Amino acid sequence: MRRTEQNRRDGARIVVRRAPLHKTQAILQFGPLRLRAAIGRSGITSFKREGDGATPRASMPLMSGYLRGDRLRTGIRTSLPMKRLKSGMLWCDEPSHAAYNRPVAAPFSAGHEKLCRTDELYNLCIVLDWNITSRSRGRGSAIFFHVARPGFTPTEGCIAPSQRDLARILPYMRAGTRFTVL
């Protein structure tokens, strides 16, 4: 049996390690694949806080995802629950709000992030269970697995490979697949 088939059957584990000599880049390991990815502007931390720009050192299961159907021309295959992004979809990043680290809809006056962006970062956007299932105010929000900017410039704490690489491994991911950031 091929390794990718074994990964699919077992639920897989994706390991993220900081790239040598690059505080804001990582090597993403999925079975035999090694892929380049951007990480937070502050590197990796064990003490994640809202707005610190760091990627949390943690083991986080995948939950669900979003996609920009208006921009992606080819079919995306995955067993992850996926929603099509529409304008007005937001993510609350205001620690004092009851909807902290949850999807919300516009109009929304508290701090938030737009999910339907003008750039390509959230063409494919997978929600990692960082501070969602067991939520703690101020421990960080909107930690996603999404498309990298050109040149793999730093994220605000997310993990971001190229769109090609993300689409390549997406068919093998499902709810519960674990991201382990070391």
Contacts in CASP RR format, 6 or more apart in sequence:
PFRMAT RR
TARGET T0000
AUTHOR 0000-0000-0000
METHOD contacts of the structure
MODEL  1
MRRTEQNRRDGARIVVRRAPLHKTQAILQFGPLRLRAAIGRSGITSFKRE
GDGATPRASMPLMSGYLRGDRLRTGIRTSLPMKRLKSGMLWCDEPSHAAY
NRPVAAPFSAGHEKLCRTDELYNLCIVLDWNITSRSRGRGSAIFFHVARP
GFTPTEGCIAPSQRDLARILPYMRAGTRFTVL
3 31 0 8 1.000
3 32 0 8 1.000
4 31 0 8 1.000
4 32 0 8 1.000
4 172 0 8 1.000
7 30 0 8 1.000
7 31 0 8 1.000
7 172 0 8 1.000
8 171 0 8 1.000
8 172 0 8 1.000
8 174 0 8 1.000
11 174 0 8 1.000
11 176 0 8 1.000
11 177 0 8 1.000
12 30 0 8 1.000
12 31 0 8 1.000
12 172 0 8 1.000
12 173 0 8 1.000
12 174 0 8 1.000
12 177 0 8 1.000
12 178 0 8 1.000
13 177 0 8 1.000
13 178 0 8 1.000
13 179 0 8 1.000
13 180 0 8 1.000
14 28 0 8 1.000
14 29 0 8 1.000
14 30 0 8 1.000
14 169 0 8 1.000
14 173 0 8 1.000
14 177 0 8 1.000
14 178 0 8 1.000
14 179 0 8 1.000
14 180 0 8 1.000
15 28 0 8 1.000
15 29 0 8 1.000
15 30 0 8 1.000
15 180 0 8 1.000
15 182 0 8 1.000
16 26 0 8 1.000
16 27 0 8 1.000
16 28 0 8 1.000
16 29 0 8 1.000
16 37 0 8 1.000
16 39 0 8 1.000
16 55 0 8 1.000
16 159 0 8 1.000
16 179 0 8 1.000
16 180 0 8 1.000
16 181 0 8 1.000
16 182 0 8 1.000
17 26 0 8 1.000
17 27 0 8 1.000
17 29 0 8 1.000
17 182 0 8 1.000
18 25 0 8 1.000
18 26 0 8 1.000
18 27 0 8 1.000
18 39 0 8 1.000
18 43 0 8 1.000
18 44 0 8 1.000
18 182 0 8 1.000
19 25 0 8 1.000
19 26 0 8 1.000
19 27 0 8 1.000
19 36 0 8 1.000
23 43 0 8 1.000
24 38 0 8 1.000
24 39 0 8 1.000
24 40 0 8 1.000
24 41 0 8 1.000
24 43 0 8 1.000
24 152 0 8 1.000
24 153 0 8 1.000
24 154 0 8 1.000
24 155 0 8 1.000
25 36 0 8 1.000
25 37 0 8 1.000
25 38 0 8 1.000
25 39 0 8 1.000
25 152 0 8 1.000
26 36 0 8 1.000
26 37 0 8 1.000
26 38 0 8 1.000
26 39 0 8 1.000
26 44 0 8 1.000
26 55 0 8 1.000
26 159 0 8 1.000
27 34 0 8 1.000
27 35 0 8 1.000
27 36 0 8 1.000
27 37 0 8 1.000
28 34 0 8 1.000
28 35 0 8 1.000
28 36 0 8 1.000
28 37 0 8 1.000
28 159 0 8 1.000
28 161 0 8 1.000
28 165 0 8 1.000
29 35 0 8 1.000
30 169 0 8 1.000
30 172 0 8 1.000
33 168 0 8 1.000
33 169 0 8 1.000
35 161 0 8 1.000
35 162 0 8 1.000
35 165 0 8 1.000
35 169 0 8 1.000
36 152 0 8 1.000
36 161 0 8 1.000
36 162 0 8 1.000
36 165 0 8 1.000
37 148 0 8 1.000
37 152 0 8 1.000
37 159 0 8 1.000
37 160 0 8 1.000
37 161 0 8 1.000
37 165 0 8 1.000
38 148 0 8 1.000
38 149 0 8 1.000
38 151 0 8 1.000
38 152 0 8 1.000
38 153 0 8 1.000
38 154 0 8 1.000
38 155 0 8 1.000
38 159 0 8 1.000
38 160 0 8 1.000
38 161 0 8 1.000
39 55 0 8 1.000
39 154 0 8 1.000
39 155 0 8 1.000
39 157 0 8 1.000
39 158 0 8 1.000
39 159 0 8 1.000
39 160 0 8 1.000
39 181 0 8 1.000
40 53 0 8 1.000
40 54 0 8 1.000
40 55 0 8 1.000
40 154 0 8 1.000
40 155 0 8 1.000
40 156 0 8 1.000
40 157 0 8 1.000
40 158 0 8 1.000
41 53 0 8 1.000
41 54 0 8 1.000
41 154 0 8 1.000
41 155 0 8 1.000
41 156 0 8 1.000
41 157 0 8 1.000
42 52 0 8 1.000
42 53 0 8 1.000
42 54 0 8 1.000
42 157 0 8 1.000
43 53 0 8 1.000
43 54 0 8 1.000
43 55 0 8 1.000
43 154 0 8 1.000
43 157 0 8 1.000
44 54 0 8 1.000
44 55 0 8 1.000
44 56 0 8 1.000
44 57 0 8 1.000
44 181 0 8 1.000
44 182 0 8 1.000
45 52 0 8 1.000
45 54 0 8 1.000
45 55 0 8 1.000
45 56 0 8 1.000
45 57 0 8 1.000
46 56 0 8 1.000
46 57 0 8 1.000
48 54 0 8 1.000
48 56 0 8 1.000
48 58 0 8 1.000
48 130 0 8 1.000
48 131 0 8 1.000
48 139 0 8 1.000
48 140 0 8 1.000
49 138 0 8 1.000
49 139 0 8 1.000
49 140 0 8 1.000
50 93 0 8 1.000
50 95 0 8 1.000
50 138 0 8 1.000
50 139 0 8 1.000
50 140 0 8 1.000
50 141 0 8 1.000
51 140 0 8 1.000
51 156 0 8 1.000
52 140 0 8 1.000
53 154 0 8 1.000
53 155 0 8 1.000
53 156 0 8 1.000
53 157 0 8 1.000
54 157 0 8 1.000
55 143 0 8 1.000
55 155 0 8 1.000
55 157 0 8 1.000
55 158 0 8 1.000
55 159 0 8 1.000
55 181 0 8 1.000
56 130 0 8 1.000
56 140 0 8 1.000
56 143 0 8 1.000
56 157 0 8 1.000
56 181 0 8 1.000
57 181 0 8 1.000
57 182 0 8 1.000
58 130 0 8 1.000
58 180 0 8 1.000
58 181 0 8 1.000
59 178 0 8 1.000
59 179 0 8 1.000
59 180 0 8 1.000
59 181 0 8 1.000
60 128 0 8 1.000
60 129 0 8 1.000
60 130 0 8 1.000
60 143 0 8 1.000
60 178 0 8 1.000
60 179 0 8 1.000
60 180 0 8 1.000
60 181 0 8 1.000
61 128 0 8 1.000
61 129 0 8 1.000
61 175 0 8 1.000
61 176 0 8 1.000
61 177 0 8 1.000
61 178 0 8 1.000
61 179 0 8 1.000
62 80 0 8 1.000
62 126 0 8 1.000
62 127 0 8 1.000
62 128 0 8 1.000
62 129 0 8 1.000
62 145 0 8 1.000
62 173 0 8 1.000
62 174 0 8 1.000
62 175 0 8 1.000
62 176 0 8 1.000
62 177 0 8 1.000
62 178 0 8 1.000
62 179 0 8 1.000
63 126 0 8 1.000
63 127 0 8 1.000
63 128 0 8 1.000
63 129 0 8 1.000
63 132 0 8 1.000
63 175 0 8 1.000
63 176 0 8 1.000
64 80 0 8 1.000
64 81 0 8 1.000
64 82 0 8 1.000
64 83 0 8 1.000
64 126 0 8 1.000
64 127 0 8 1.000
64 175 0 8 1.000
65 80 0 8 1.000
65 81 0 8 1.000
65 82 0 8 1.000
65 83 0 8 1.000
65 124 0 8 1.000
65 125 0 8 1.000
65 126 0 8 1.000
65 127 0 8 1.000
66 82 0 8 1.000
66 83 0 8 1.000
66 84 0 8 1.000
66 85 0 8 1.000
66 89 0 8 1.000
66 115 0 8 1.000
66 122 0 8 1.000
66 124 0 8 1.000
66 125 0 8 1.000
66 127 0 8 1.000
67 76 0 8 1.000
67 82 0 8 1.000
67 83 0 8 1.000
67 84 0 8 1.000
67 85 0 8 1.000
67 123 0 8 1.000
67 124 0 8 1.000
67 125 0 8 1.000
68 84 0 8 1.000
68 85 0 8 1.000
68 116 0 8 1.000
68 120 0 8 1.000
68 122 0 8 1.000
68 123 0 8 1.000
68 124 0 8 1.000
69 84 0 8 1.000
69 85 0 8 1.000
71 120 0 8 1.000
71 123 0 8 1.000
72 123 0 8 1.000
72 124 0 8 1.000
74 167 0 8 1.000
76 82 0 8 1.000
76 124 0 8 1.000
76 167 0 8 1.000
76 170 0 8 1.000
77 170 0 8 1.000
77 171 0 8 1.000
78 170 0 8 1.000
78 171 0 8 1.000
78 173 0 8 1.000
78 174 0 8 1.000
79 173 0 8 1.000
79 174 0 8 1.000
79 175 0 8 1.000
80 126 0 8 1.000
80 170 0 8 1.000
80 173 0 8 1.000
80 174 0 8 1.000
80 175 0 8 1.000
81 175 0 8 1.000
85 115 0 8 1.000
85 116 0 8 1.000
85 122 0 8 1.000
85 125 0 8 1.000
86 116 0 8 1.000
87 106 0 8 1.000
87 116 0 8 1.000
88 105 0 8 1.000
88 106 0 8 1.000
88 114 0 8 1.000
88 115 0 8 1.000
88 116 0 8 1.000
89 103 0 8 1.000
89 105 0 8 1.000
89 106 0 8 1.000
89 114 0 8 1.000
89 115 0 8 1.000
89 116 0 8 1.000
90 103 0 8 1.000
90 104 0 8 1.000
90 105 0 8 1.000
90 106 0 8 1.000
90 108 0 8 1.000
90 112 0 8 1.000
90 113 0 8 1.000
90 114 0 8 1.000
90 115 0 8 1.000
91 101 0 8 1.000
91 102 0 8 1.000
91 103 0 8 1.000
91 104 0 8 1.000
91 112 0 8 1.000
91 113 0 8 1.000
91 115 0 8 1.000
91 141 0 8 1.000
91 142 0 8 1.000
92 99 0 8 1.000
92 100 0 8 1.000
92 101 0 8 1.000
92 102 0 8 1.000
92 103 0 8 1.000
92 104 0 8 1.000
92 108 0 8 1.000
92 110 0 8 1.000
92 111 0 8 1.000
92 112 0 8 1.000
92 141 0 8 1.000
93 100 0 8 1.000
93 101 0 8 1.000
93 111 0 8 1.000
93 112 0 8 1.000
93 113 0 8 1.000
93 140 0 8 1.000
93 141 0 8 1.000
93 142 0 8 1.000
94 100 0 8 1.000
94 110 0 8 1.000
94 111 0 8 1.000
94 112 0 8 1.000
95 137 0 8 1.000
95 138 0 8 1.000
95 140 0 8 1.000
95 141 0 8 1.000
96 110 0 8 1.000
96 137 0 8 1.000
97 110 0 8 1.000
97 111 0 8 1.000
99 110 0 8 1.000
100 135 0 8 1.000
100 137 0 8 1.000
100 138 0 8 1.000
100 141 0 8 1.000
101 131 0 8 1.000
101 132 0 8 1.000
101 135 0 8 1.000
101 140 0 8 1.000
101 141 0 8 1.000
101 142 0 8 1.000
102 132 0 8 1.000
103 115 0 8 1.000
104 112 0 8 1.000
113 142 0 8 1.000
115 122 0 8 1.000
115 125 0 8 1.000
116 122 0 8 1.000
119 149 0 8 1.000
120 147 0 8 1.000
120 163 0 8 1.000
121 146 0 8 1.000
121 147 0 8 1.000
121 148 0 8 1.000
121 149 0 8 1.000
121 160 0 8 1.000
122 144 0 8 1.000
122 146 0 8 1.000
122 147 0 8 1.000
123 147 0 8 1.000
123 163 0 8 1.000
124 146 0 8 1.000
124 147 0 8 1.000
124 163 0 8 1.000
124 166 0 8 1.000
124 167 0 8 1.000
124 170 0 8 1.000
125 144 0 8 1.000
125 145 0 8 1.000
125 146 0 8 1.000
125 147 0 8 1.000
126 144 0 8 1.000
126 145 0 8 1.000
126 146 0 8 1.000
126 166 0 8 1.000
126 170 0 8 1.000
126 173 0 8 1.000
127 144 0 8 1.000
128 143 0 8 1.000
128 144 0 8 1.000
128 145 0 8 1.000
128 159 0 8 1.000
128 179 0 8 1.000
130 140 0 8 1.000
130 143 0 8 1.000
131 138 0 8 1.000
131 139 0 8 1.000
131 140 0 8 1.000
131 141 0 8 1.000
131 143 0 8 1.000
142 156 0 8 1.000
142 158 0 8 1.000
143 157 0 8 1.000
143 158 0 8 1.000
144 158 0 8 1.000
144 159 0 8 1.000
145 158 0 8 1.000
145 159 0 8 1.000
145 160 0 8 1.000
145 161 0 8 1.000
145 166 0 8 1.000
145 179 0 8 1.000
146 155 0 8 1.000
146 158 0 8 1.000
146 159 0 8 1.000
146 160 0 8 1.000
146 166 0 8 1.000
147 160 0 8 1.000
147 161 0 8 1.000
147 162 0 8 1.000
147 163 0 8 1.000
147 166 0 8 1.000
148 155 0 8 1.000
148 160 0 8 1.000
148 161 0 8 1.000
148 162 0 8 1.000
148 163 0 8 1.000
149 160 0 8 1.000
152 160 0 8 1.000
159 179 0 8 1.000
159 181 0 8 1.000
END
